[in-house]
Amino acid sequence: MASNPADYANVTTLGACQAPNPTQTDIRVTLIKTKVFFIFTHLVGNAFLVSHRHNTVQSTKHFTILSFSFLSSSTPPWQASSTFLPTLAHRVLSAIEDECDASDFQIRVFEPKDYPAVKRLFIDGIMENVTPAFKEALLHPVNLAVLAGIAALTYALPGHLRWLGFVVATAWIAAVYWCCHMFYAIYVNDKLASEMKDIEKHFLSLPGNCYWVAEHKKLKVIGGMVAVKSCAGASKKEMGDEDTAESCEMFRMIVDRQYRRHGLGVRLTQTVLDFAQEHEYKTCILGTSKAQKAAQKLYLKVGFQLIKTYTPDIKRFISVLTGAKELYFEKQL
C-alpha cells in the first residue's frame, strides 16, 4: 500500500515540534518533584539565615516570596535550579543587607558577658587581613625578584628537571603566605595574652580609657567594637614630639563583616572622638597595617591624616618577605 506524502509530512511535523501528551503519572511525578524541590530550598535558605543570626522573620518572608515566584514560572525546577539558586542567594543577601543599618545598633560600654563575642570578633577581624597582606606581599620587589630568578633558572634547566623550578616557586609562595599569617597571628596571640585578657583592667579602670561594643537592638549580637586609651607613658618612638598626656589612641576598631558598609564604623569612630573631646584630649592617634585599605579610607573620611609609616618590630625574615608596614594616623581635636 503506497504511503500518502501528506500523511508522512504530518507525522514528521508532529515528531519534530510536538511532545506527546503527559499522562496522569507524569503530572503526579512532576508535582512531587516540585514540592520536594520547594521544601528543600526553603529549608536550606532558612537554615542559612538562622546560622547568620539575621532577622529571620523578615528574611524568611523574602525567601518565601522569591521561592513562590520561581515555582509559578513555567520552567521545571530541576532544570532551572542552576540559575535559580545563585540568583536567589544573591537576592536574599541583598535583602538582608538592606534591612541592616547602623541605627539598628546601640553603642554601649563593654560588659564581662560580652567577652566571648568580643574575643571572636577580635580574632576574626585581625586574621582576615592575611589574604590581602599576602596579595600585596607577592608584589613586593623582593618576592618579584626571587620569583623572576626562579623562572629564569627554570627556563635554563633541562626539560626533565624543570619541575624543580615549579616546586621551588611554590615553596617560596607558601613561605610568603606563612609569613603573612604569622605577622597577624603573633599580634593576636600577644594581645590575647595581655590587654585583651583583662579588658576591664586595661581599658575601664581609668577615666581616660574606655571600651565600647555595638550591640544589635533586636538580635542582641555584637556587630562591632572600639577602644580608646590615654597615651600617657607611651614611648617616644610612637608619639614623637607630641605631649603624651594630651593624646589618646584608638584601638580595636573592628566591625563584623556582615554589618559593614552601613555606617557602623563611622559611628564607632565618632564615639571615640566625642569621648576624647569630653576628656580634653588634644590629639587622637591610631595605627593600622598597610593591608587594611578599608580602614585607611574610613580614617581619612572622618578627618584623620597619615603622619608616618614604619616597619614593625618583628622578626627580620617576616619583615622582608611580607614587606609589612605600620601606618600611623592623627586627628587634631
Secondary structure, DSSP 8 states (H G I E B T S, - for coil): ----HHHHHHHHHHHHH------HHHHHHHHHHHHHHHHHHHHHHHHHHHHTT--HHHHHHHHHHHHHHHHTSSS-HHHHHHHHHHHHHHHHHHHHHHH--GGGEEEEE--GGGHHHHHHHHHHHHHTTHHHHHHHHHTSHHHHHHHHHHHHHHHHS-GGGTHHHHHHHHHHHHHHHHHHHHHHHHHHHHHHTTGGG-HIIIIISSTT-EEEEEEETTT--EEEEEEEEE-TT--HHHHTTS-GGGEEEEEEEEE-GGG-SSSHHHHHHHHHHHHHHHTT-SEEEEEEETT-HHHHHHHHHTT-EEEEEE--S--HHHHHHH---EEEEEEE-
